[in-house]
Amino acid sequence: MAAMPIKMRMYKGDVFTQAEAIFKKHVAALTEAGLTAKDSFFSRNILYPDPKNGGILDFSAFNKAA
């Protein structure tokens, strides 16, 4: 994955950007269902390594977005 081209469809930015987008979508879906983020008990998210950051998954950036 470290050599993943930035043009690939799955590349959606650095880990913070990916996580922030995922959480916004989750909150929107919960709101539409009349719920809040506090009602959520499980969330499975797939993040991709950032080729601009040496192909690593930056979990601290994920935690900042959470």
C-alpha positions in Angstrom: 0.0 0.0 0.0 2.9 2.4 0.6 3.3 2.6 -3.2 -0.4 3.2 -3.8 -0.8 5.9 -6.5 -2.5 9.0 -5.2 -4.8 8.9 -8.2 -6.4 5.6 -7.1 -10.1 5.8 -6.4 -9.7 4.5 -2.8 -7.3 7.3 -1.8 -9.4 9.9 0.0 -6.7 11.9 1.7 -4.7 11.6 4.9 -6.0 9.6 7.8 -7.5 12.7 9.6 -9.4 13.7 6.4 -10.7 10.2 5.9 -11.8 9.8 9.5 -13.4 13.2 9.6 -15.4 12.4 6.5 -16.5 9.0 7.8 -17.6 10.4 11.1 -19.6 13.2 9.4 -21.4 10.5 7.3 -22.1 8.4 10.4 -23.6 11.4 12.2 -25.7 12.4 9.2 -27.1 8.9 8.9 -27.8 8.7 12.7 -29.5 12.1 12.6 -31.7 11.0 9.7 -32.8 8.1 11.8 -33.6 10.3 14.7 -30.5 9.3 16.7 -27.3 10.9 17.9 -23.7 9.8 18.0 -24.3 8.8 21.7 -26.7 6.1 20.4 -24.0 4.5 18.4 -22.3 1.5 20.0 -20.2 0.1 17.1 -18.6 1.6 14.1 -16.4 -0.3 11.7 -14.2 2.0 9.5 -11.8 1.2 6.8 -8.9 3.7 6.4 -6.2 3.6 3.8 -2.5 4.4 4.4 -1.5 7.9 3.3 1.1 7.6 0.5 2.1 11.2 1.1 3.1 10.2 4.7 5.2 7.2 3.9 2.3 4.8 3.5 1.5 4.6 7.2 -1.8 4.6 9.0 -1.6 7.6 11.4 -3.8 6.4 14.3 -3.1 9.6 16.3 -4.7 11.6 13.4 -7.7 9.2 13.5 -8.1 9.8 17.3 -8.0 13.6 16.7 -10.9 13.3 14.3 -12.9 11.1 16.6 
